[in-house]
Amino acid sequence: MRIAYLSRGNSIYDRYFLEKMVERGHEPHFISYYPDRRYEVEGVKNYFYDYNTLHRFRRFIILQTAWHLRKLLNVIKPDVLHTGWVQDHGLIGALSYFQPTISMPWGSDVLIRPYDSAYAMWRTRFTLRRADIITCDARSVKEQIIKLSGYQPDKIVIFPWGIDLKTFRPTYSGEIRKKLGWEHKQILICTRNFDIRVHGVEYFIRAVPAVLKRRPDVRVILVGSGPLEHEYRKLVNELNIDNFVHFAGWLDKSQLAEHLNAADIYVSTSLSDGTSCSLLEAMSCALPVVVTDVPSYFEWVEDGVTGYIVPRKDENQLVKAITDLLENPELQKEMGERNLQIANKRADWEKNFDILEGIYYRLCERTKIKEILNANAVN
């Protein structure tokens, strides 16, 4: 199947989608107008542009880009157009009026961005209503899509993207702890990237001194990179916890799995999210979790059973949850084992991609039937 994949392309999950398309024998054509670094995958035909320099008149940049896309799609002739990031690439895809089109919100583009302005709300609603089908990764995201656009519930398919369970699994080697000199420490890990504030990493950092006051043997690994890293490093320095916090930087899948397996507890202080692949990766490595009360997390975490759920921005409750769990090693183990079972059952990327692939085939079949009906009507 020939798939036109229209997205920013700067997320590791763009790469995962494209890799899986190639692996399944499809012919993906990756189109991006994002003016920044984009992933390239072997076996994928890339069409990279910068919509800031592509056109002469900036006032009509979205319309001109949509016209450019329409001409490009006439050349590629894909069986389906798969769009991501609702307000930009999703909107461009909607304005191209290509069919069939899948709209795939990423999370914040329906949970947060629509409320930035009246224009952002219009872009969101137009894009969602133009889609032939919408996919999302959580029930809470589906509910938000319906609230925003009035889209038909039966045309919204929920599937968590999932993770590579062959890579993310309990495999402890001890090398990371040895390298850091933390063999006998209790380690907290956060793997949210430093690119957007909605990940709320600063709330976790601010809670660390209070955790250390109760548990001096605790150490912290922060995995990620991005424009906020300098700010986070400065905050760590101001709190005088440099010797207790390790910035691991950007890690590939195997390195990330190794770091997760070196930790005792996973922490996420995100302010908004869909189904978090970072959370699923931690669960699949049998880690207990402490997360904020983001609605989608309740679909994966049961408070007091597989982890602790705390109010967003509440550092006191965060500290209490972390320290209570640190002081109960047996509970840590029980929660981790339950999380591993959940991940193995529900978070397998290999199985979950079958759902998306089924959507592709269903849309193509529907398009063929429509073409036959139209041809018969003309005759």
C-alpha positions in Angstrom: 0.0 0.0 0.0 1.2 3.5 -0.8 0.9 5.7 2.2 1.5 9.5 2.3 2.6 10.3 5.8 2.3 14.0 6.5 3.8 15.1 9.8 6.4 17.4 11.4 8.8 14.4 11.6 10.8 15.6 14.5 9.5 13.0 17.0 11.0 9.6 17.6 7.5 8.2 17.2 7.4 9.5 13.6 10.3 7.3 13.0 8.7 4.3 14.7 5.6 4.7 12.5 7.6 4.9 9.3 9.9 2.0 10.2 6.9 -0.2 10.9 5.3 0.7 7.5 8.5 -0.4 5.8 8.7 -3.5 7.8 5.1 -4.5 6.9 5.9 -4.1 3.2 4.1 -0.8 2.6 5.5 2.1 0.5 5.6 5.1 2.7 6.1 8.6 1.4 7.1 11.0 4.2 6.1 14.6 3.6 7.1 17.4 6.0 7.0 21.2 5.8 8.5 21.6 9.3 11.6 23.9 9.3 13.7 21.8 11.6 15.4 18.4 12.0 13.3 15.5 10.7 13.9 11.8 10.9 15.0 9.8 7.9 14.2 6.1 7.6 15.7 3.7 5.1 13.1 2.6 2.6 11.0 5.8 2.9 10.8 8.4 0.1 11.2 11.8 1.7 9.8 15.2 0.6 11.2 17.8 3.0 10.2 21.5 2.7 10.3 24.5 4.9 6.9 26.3 4.7 8.6 29.5 6.0 10.6 29.8 2.8 8.5 27.8 0.3 6.1 30.6 -0.6 6.3 34.3 -1.4 3.3 35.6 0.5 3.5 34.6 4.2 -0.1 35.8 4.9 -1.4 32.8 2.9 1.3 30.3 3.9 -1.1 27.5 4.9 -3.3 27.8 1.8 -0.2 27.9 -0.4 1.3 24.9 1.3 -2.0 23.0 1.0 -2.0 23.8 -2.8 1.7 22.6 -3.0 0.7 19.4 -1.1 -2.3 18.8 -3.5 0.0 18.9 -6.5 2.5 16.6 -4.8 -0.2 14.1 -3.9 -1.3 14.1 -7.6 2.3 12.9 -8.4 2.6 10.4 -5.6 -0.9 9.0 -5.9 -1.1 7.5 -2.4 -3.8 5.0 -1.4 -4.3 7.0 1.9 -3.1 10.2 3.5 -2.1 9.9 7.1 -1.7 13.3 8.9 -0.4 14.3 12.3 -0.2 17.5 14.4 -3.7 18.9 13.9 -3.1 22.6 13.7 -0.3 22.6 11.1 0.3 19.4 9.1 -3.2 18.1 9.8 -4.7 21.4 8.6 -2.6 21.4 5.5 -3.8 17.9 4.7 -7.4 18.8 5.3 -7.1 21.9 3.0 -5.7 19.7 0.3 -9.1 17.9 0.2 -7.4 14.6 -0.5 -9.4 11.4 0.3 -9.2 9.1 2.1 -7.5 10.9 5.0 -6.7 9.8 8.5 -6.2 12.5 11.1 -4.0 11.4 14.0 -3.9 13.9 16.9 -0.7 13.6 19.1 -2.2 14.7 22.4 -1.5 18.4 23.2 -2.8 19.4 19.7 -6.4 18.6 20.9 -5.9 18.8 24.7 -4.2 22.2 24.8 -3.6 24.0 21.5 -7.3 24.6 20.5 -7.6 27.0 23.4 -4.7 29.2 22.4 -7.0 31.4 20.2 -10.2 31.5 18.2 -8.2 30.8 15.1 -6.5 27.7 16.7 -10.0 26.4 17.6 -11.2 26.9 14.1 -8.1 25.1 12.7 -8.7 22.2 15.1 -12.4 21.8 14.3 -11.9 22.1 10.5 -9.1 19.6 10.4 -11.0 17.0 12.5 -14.3 17.4 10.7 -12.5 16.9 7.3 -11.0 13.6 8.2 -12.4 10.3 6.9 -11.4 8.7 10.2 -9.6 9.8 13.3 -7.2 7.7 15.4 -6.1 8.6 19.0 -4.4 6.8 21.8 -6.7 7.3 24.8 -10.4 7.4 25.7 -9.9 10.9 27.3 -8.5 12.1 24.0 -11.5 10.7 22.1 -13.9 12.4 24.4 -12.0 15.7 23.8 -12.2 15.2 20.0 -15.9 14.7 20.2 -16.3 17.8 22.4 -14.3 20.0 20.1 -15.7 18.9 16.7 -18.8 16.9 17.2 -17.2 14.1 15.2 -19.0 10.8 15.0 -17.8 8.5 17.9 -17.9 5.4 15.7 -15.4 6.9 13.3 -12.8 7.5 16.0 -10.5 4.5 16.6 -8.6 4.3 19.9 -5.3 2.4 19.8 -2.3 3.0 22.0 0.8 3.3 19.9 2.7 0.8 22.0 6.3 0.0 22.4 8.9 -2.5 21.4 8.6 -5.2 24.1 11.7 -7.0 22.8 13.8 -3.9 23.8 11.8 -2.7 26.8 11.8 -5.6 29.3 13.3 -6.4 32.7 17.0 -6.9 32.0 19.2 -5.6 34.7 23.0 -5.5 34.1 24.2 -3.1 36.8 26.4 -1.2 34.3 24.6 2.1 34.6 24.7 2.1 38.4 28.4 1.1 38.4 29.2 3.9 35.9 27.5 6.5 38.1 28.8 5.1 41.3 25.3 4.5 42.5 25.4 0.8 43.2 23.7 1.0 46.6 21.4 4.0 45.9 17.7 4.2 45.2 17.2 5.7 41.8 14.2 7.8 40.5 14.0 8.2 36.7 12.1 10.6 34.5 12.2 10.2 30.7 10.1 13.1 29.5 11.9 15.2 26.9 13.0 18.8 27.5 11.2 20.3 24.5 7.8 21.5 25.9 6.7 22.8 29.3 3.7 20.5 29.3 5.9 17.7 30.4 6.3 19.5 33.7 9.8 18.2 34.5 10.6 21.3 36.7 7.9 20.2 39.2 9.8 16.9 39.7 13.1 18.7 40.0 11.7 21.1 42.7 10.5 18.1 44.7 13.9 16.4 44.8 15.4 18.3 47.8 12.4 17.4 50.0 12.8 13.7 48.9 16.5 13.8 49.7 15.7 15.3 53.2 13.8 12.1 54.0 15.9 9.7 51.9 19.5 10.9 51.5 20.3 7.7 49.6 18.1 8.7 46.6 19.5 9.7 43.2 17.8 11.0 40.1 18.3 10.3 36.3 16.8 12.7 33.9 16.6 11.4 30.3 16.0 13.9 27.5 17.2 16.8 25.6 15.8 20.0 24.1 15.6 23.8 24.5 14.6 23.6 28.2 17.7 21.6 29.3 19.7 24.8 30.2 16.8 25.9 32.4 16.6 22.6 34.1 20.3 22.4 34.7 20.2 25.9 36.2 17.4 24.9 38.5 19.3 21.8 39.7 22.3 24.0 40.4 20.2 26.6 42.3 18.7 23.8 44.5 22.2 22.6 45.2 21.4 19.0 44.1 24.0 18.7 41.3 25.6 15.7 43.0 22.3 13.9 43.2 21.0 14.4 39.6 22.4 12.9 36.4 21.4 14.3 33.0 21.6 11.3 30.7 20.9 13.3 27.5 19.1 11.8 24.5 19.3 8.0 24.4 18.4 5.4 21.8 16.0 2.6 22.6 18.5 0.1 23.9 20.2 2.8 26.1 16.9 4.0 27.4 15.9 0.5 28.3 19.2 0.0 30.1 18.7 3.2 32.1 15.1 2.3 33.0 16.3 -1.1 34.3 18.8 0.7 36.5 16.1 2.6 38.2 13.7 1.8 41.1 10.8 4.2 40.4 9.5 6.0 37.3 8.2 9.6 37.8 6.2 11.8 35.4 4.9 15.2 36.4 3.3 16.0 33.1 0.5 18.5 33.0 -1.3 17.0 30.0 -0.9 13.9 27.9 -2.4 11.2 25.8 -1.2 7.6 26.3 2.4 8.2 27.2 4.9 5.9 25.5 7.4 6.9 28.1 5.1 5.6 30.8 4.6 2.3 28.9 8.3 1.9 28.4 8.8 2.1 32.2 5.9 -0.3 32.9 7.4 -2.8 30.5 10.6 -2.7 32.5 8.6 -3.6 35.6 8.9 -0.3 37.3 6.4 1.1 39.8 5.3 4.6 38.8 4.4 7.9 40.4 2.4 10.1 37.9 0.2 13.1 37.9 -3.6 13.0 37.6 -3.7 13.4 33.8 -7.0 11.7 32.7 -5.3 9.3 30.2 -3.0 8.0 32.9 -6.0 6.5 34.7 -6.4 4.2 31.8 -3.1 2.6 32.6 -2.3 3.3 36.3 -4.4 2.2 39.3 -3.7 4.4 42.3 -2.2 2.3 45.1 -2.1 -0.8 43.0 0.3 -0.2 40.1 1.6 3.1 41.2 0.6 6.4 42.8 -1.3 9.2 41.2 -0.9 12.7 42.5 -2.4 16.1 41.7 -0.6 18.1 39.0 1.7 20.8 40.4 1.3 19.5 43.9 4.9 19.0 45.1 4.0 18.0 48.6 1.8 15.1 47.4 4.5 14.2 44.9 7.2 14.0 47.6 4.9 11.9 49.9 4.1 9.4 47.1 7.7 9.0 46.1 9.0 8.6 49.7 6.2 6.3 50.7 7.0 4.0 47.8 10.8 4.3 48.5 10.1 3.1 52.0 8.2 0.0 50.9 10.5 -2.2 48.6 8.0 -5.0 48.6 5.2 -2.8 47.3 7.6 -1.5 44.6 8.2 -5.0 43.4 4.5 -5.9 43.4 3.5 -2.8 41.5 6.3 -3.3 39.0 5.2 -6.9 38.3 1.6 -5.8 37.7 2.8 -3.1 35.4 4.8 -5.6 33.4 1.7 -7.8 33.0 -0.3 -4.8 31.8 2.4 -3.7 29.3 2.7 -7.2 27.9 -1.0 -7.4 27.4 -1.9 -3.9 26.1 1.2 -2.1 25.0 2.8 -4.3 22.3 3.6 -2.1 19.3 3.7 -5.1 17.0 0.1 -6.0 17.8 -1.2 -2.4 18.1 0.0 -1.5 14.6 -2.3 -4.1 13.3 -5.2 -1.8 14.2 -3.8 1.1 12.2 -3.0 -1.2 9.3 -6.6 -2.4 9.4 -7.8 1.2 9.1 -5.6 1.7 6.0 -7.1 -1.3 4.3 -10.7 -0.4 5.4 -10.4 3.1 4.0 -8.9 1.9 0.7 -11.7 -0.7 0.3 -14.3 2.0 1.0 -12.7 4.3 -1.6 -12.7 1.5 -4.2 -16.4 0.9 -3.5 -17.2 4.6 -3.8 -15.3 4.8 -7.1 -17.3 1.8 -8.5 -20.6 3.3 -7.4 -19.7 6.7 -9.0 -18.6 4.9 -12.2 -21.9 3.0 -12.4 -23.9 6.2 -11.7 -22.1 7.9 -14.7 -22.8 4.9 -17.0 
